[in-house]
Amino acid sequence: MSSELFEKGLKIRKQVLGDAYVEKSLNNADEFTLPLQELVTEYCWGKVWGSEDLDRQQRSMINLAMISALNRPHELKLHVKGALRNGLSKETIRGVLLQVGIYCGVPAAVDSFRIAKEAIAEFESEN
């Protein structure tokens, strides 16, 4: 797939999640999973992340809270690293996760803090 929106999304997706992760996701896609990769790249990253109504830091904070609430550990780890790439501080990430604890429950916050701590350590060792 190669549309203007897809290319825009691919660029943003790589900037936030890192080239290696995105390339691996696309290269590992097969006949079954490729349509999802195209959908995510074009609409999630191109259309939504590419709009100017929120900045990337705001989007990262929202994502961290929603992904924590949904208990999606793989995505949370990925988006903590993306939040750091988008300029969020560890303190801001901590503040978001404390908010999760109040509105989504302490178990969600405990898991999210554990995952975020791992992601931050990995990010710092990679950069």
C-alpha positions in Angstrom: 0.0 0.0 0.0 1.3 3.4 -0.9 -0.9 6.4 -0.4 -0.1 9.8 0.9 -1.8 9.1 4.2 0.0 5.8 4.6 3.4 7.4 3.9 2.6 10.2 6.4 1.6 7.6 9.0 4.7 5.5 8.3 6.9 8.5 9.0 5.1 9.4 12.3 4.9 5.8 13.4 8.7 5.4 12.9 9.4 8.7 14.7 7.3 7.6 17.7 7.9 3.9 17.9 11.3 3.7 16.3 12.4 2.5 12.9 13.4 -1.0 14.0 10.1 -1.8 15.6 8.0 -0.5 12.7 10.2 -2.2 10.1 10.0 -5.5 12.0 6.2 -5.2 12.2 5.9 -4.6 8.5 8.4 -7.2 7.4 6.8 -9.8 9.6 3.4 -9.1 8.2 1.9 -11.9 6.1 -1.2 -12.2 4.0 -3.3 -12.4 7.1 -1.8 -9.6 9.1 -0.7 -7.1 6.4 -4.2 -5.5 6.2 -4.0 -4.7 9.9 -0.6 -3.1 9.5 -1.8 -1.0 6.6 -4.9 0.1 8.6 -2.9 1.0 11.7 -0.3 2.9 9.7 -2.7 4.8 7.5 -5.5 5.6 9.9 -4.1 5.4 13.4 -0.7 7.1 12.6 -1.5 9.0 9.4 -5.0 10.3 10.0 -5.2 10.5 13.8 -1.6 11.0 15.0 -1.1 13.2 11.9 -3.8 15.6 12.7 -2.9 18.9 14.5 -5.6 19.0 17.1 -3.3 17.5 19.7 0.5 17.5 20.0 2.5 14.3 20.3 3.1 14.7 24.0 -0.7 15.0 24.6 -1.4 12.0 22.5 1.3 10.0 24.4 -0.2 10.9 27.7 -3.7 9.9 26.5 -2.4 6.6 25.1 -0.5 5.7 28.3 -3.7 6.2 30.3 -6.0 4.3 27.9 -3.6 1.4 27.3 -3.0 1.1 31.1 -6.8 1.0 31.7 -7.2 -1.6 29.0 -4.4 -3.8 30.5 -2.3 -4.1 27.3 1.2 -4.6 28.6 3.0 -5.0 25.2 1.4 -1.9 23.8 2.1 0.0 27.1 5.8 -0.8 27.0 6.0 0.3 23.4 4.1 3.5 24.1 6.2 4.4 27.2 9.2 4.3 24.9 7.3 6.4 22.3 6.3 8.9 25.0 10.0 9.3 25.9 10.8 9.8 22.2 8.0 12.4 22.2 9.7 14.3 25.0 7.7 13.3 28.0 9.7 13.1 31.2 9.8 10.2 33.5 8.0 12.4 36.0 5.2 13.1 33.6 4.8 9.4 32.8 4.7 8.7 36.5 2.0 11.4 36.9 -0.1 9.8 34.2 0.2 6.4 35.8 -0.7 7.8 39.3 -3.9 9.2 37.6 -4.5 5.7 36.2 -4.3 4.4 39.8 -7.1 6.8 41.0 -9.5 6.3 38.0 -8.7 2.7 36.9 -7.6 1.1 40.1 -4.4 0.4 42.0 -3.8 -3.0 40.3 -3.8 -1.3 36.9 -1.3 1.3 38.2 0.9 -1.4 39.8 1.2 -3.3 36.6 1.6 -0.1 34.6 4.4 1.2 36.8 6.2 -2.2 36.5 6.0 -2.2 32.8 6.9 1.5 32.5 10.0 1.0 34.7 11.2 -1.8 32.4 10.5 0.3 29.3 12.3 3.3 30.7 15.3 1.2 31.5 15.3 -0.4 28.0 14.9 3.0 26.4 17.8 4.5 28.4 20.1 1.5 27.5 19.2 1.8 23.8 19.8 5.6 23.7 
